[in-house]
């Protein structure tokens, strides 16, 4: 087990295929058209955040580990799933931050990058079908899972025996937003797809129970090793 959960960095894993990476560097209009038209997700346009220190990814909202820090204080009109590109020209100016509303088409499990990478390697070695995964420049990985997970998270953790553990694991559900590529978090860098969406995973993200045990274990193990690594 130790070998499966060794130290990893983002550079040690492949990112989404090159064609997807080119699209994430495209304009906000092109990206929004893909999210609404190809993947069937709704999109809202956020407010550009001021540049910040790379060590400061905090947001003024009360959510732990906000997935769109500083970008969702004021949001534009929602662009519904299925909207054509010409319908997006007004809302999606070049460089505008794109936000995906959580809680409708998906919820998002949010973990630190290091245990997230460890869990991702383990899950894929076991043959688990992982859905879309975002890498945030704030040092977090965001795993897309079935909607409704945020409300059920305490129950799911209880059933798996992790309810009394101190885990750096959050879930974004209804009322939350996730910054989507090519959005840049001011002063930190761009959001990137580590595992890009597909038609199947966008329409039917995995049930959280398939990923949660491995993610919780990786988060717990990394947390308990921190004092040891620092000594």
Secondary structure, DSSP 4 states (H G I P E B T S, - for coil): -TGGG----GGGS--S-HHHHHHHTS-HHHHHHIIIIIS---BEE-PPPPP--TT----SSSSTT-TTTTT-SS----B-TT--GGGGTTT--TTPPEEEETTTS-EEEEEEHHHHHHHHHHHHHTT-----EEEETTTEEEEEE-TTHHHHHHHHHHHTT-TTS---EEEE-TT-EEEETT-EETTTEE-EEEE---HHHHHSPPPTHHHHHHHHHHHHHHHHHHHHHH-
